[in-house]
Amino acid sequence: MDKINEAVKRIEYMERLFDFLLSVPLSEKEKFLKERKELEAYYESSLWKEDFLLDEKDLLPKDLKRGVLSEDGIYNYLMGEGD
């Protein structure tokens, strides 16, 4: 259960970070490179893969916002509007 609780906290944090970065106007994006790199590091990490698998196995709470676990969400941000 601790593994799931840790994953939930991590996903909630990354969701807040992702939502924040999506709300930043294009003219301000350069000010938040550290946050962008943190999101990118999560997406490329084994932790993202573990969180994704927990979601696939339906082990995460039903009401947990999980956009960061979509296979395209963060990638599209990093490759598109995140540049």
C-alpha positions in Angstrom: 0.0 0.0 0.0 2.9 2.4 0.7 4.0 2.1 -3.0 0.5 3.2 -4.1 0.4 6.1 -1.6 3.8 7.3 -2.8 2.7 7.0 -6.4 -0.5 9.0 -5.7 1.5 11.8 -4.0 3.9 11.9 -6.9 1.2 11.9 -9.5 -0.7 14.7 -7.7 2.4 16.8 -7.5 3.3 16.2 -11.2 -0.3 17.0 -12.1 -0.1 20.3 -10.4 3.2 21.0 -12.1 1.9 20.0 -15.5 -1.3 22.2 -15.0 0.9 25.1 -14.0 3.2 24.8 -17.0 0.3 24.5 -19.3 -1.1 27.8 -17.9 2.1 29.7 -18.5 1.9 32.1 -21.4 4.3 31.4 -24.2 6.2 34.7 -23.5 6.9 33.5 -20.0 8.0 29.9 -20.7 11.7 30.5 -20.4 11.3 31.5 -16.8 10.2 28.0 -15.9 12.8 25.8 -17.5 13.7 24.2 -14.1 10.0 23.1 -13.7 9.9 21.9 -17.3 13.0 19.8 -16.8 11.5 18.3 -13.6 8.4 17.3 -15.6 10.6 15.9 -18.4 12.8 13.9 -16.0 9.7 12.3 -14.4 8.3 11.4 -17.9 11.6 9.8 -18.8 12.0 8.0 -15.5 11.2 4.5 -14.3 8.9 6.1 -11.8 6.6 7.3 -14.6 6.6 3.8 -16.0 5.8 2.3 -12.5 3.0 4.9 -12.0 1.6 4.1 -15.5 1.6 0.4 -14.8 -0.3 0.9 -11.5 -2.9 2.8 -13.5 -3.0 0.1 -16.1 -3.7 -2.4 -13.3 -6.4 -0.2 -11.9 -4.7 0.2 -8.6 -4.9 3.9 -8.3 -7.9 5.8 -6.8 -10.7 6.3 -9.3 -10.9 10.0 -8.6 -7.2 10.7 -9.1 -6.4 13.1 -11.8 -3.9 11.3 -14.0 -3.2 13.4 -17.2 0.5 13.0 -16.6 0.1 9.3 -17.2 -1.3 9.7 -20.6 1.3 8.5 -23.1 0.9 11.7 -25.3 0.1 14.5 -22.8 3.5 15.3 -21.5 5.3 14.3 -24.7 3.1 16.7 -26.7 3.8 19.5 -24.3 7.5 18.9 -24.3 7.8 18.5 -28.1 5.3 21.2 -29.0 4.3 24.1 -26.9 6.9 23.5 -24.3 9.7 24.5 -26.6 
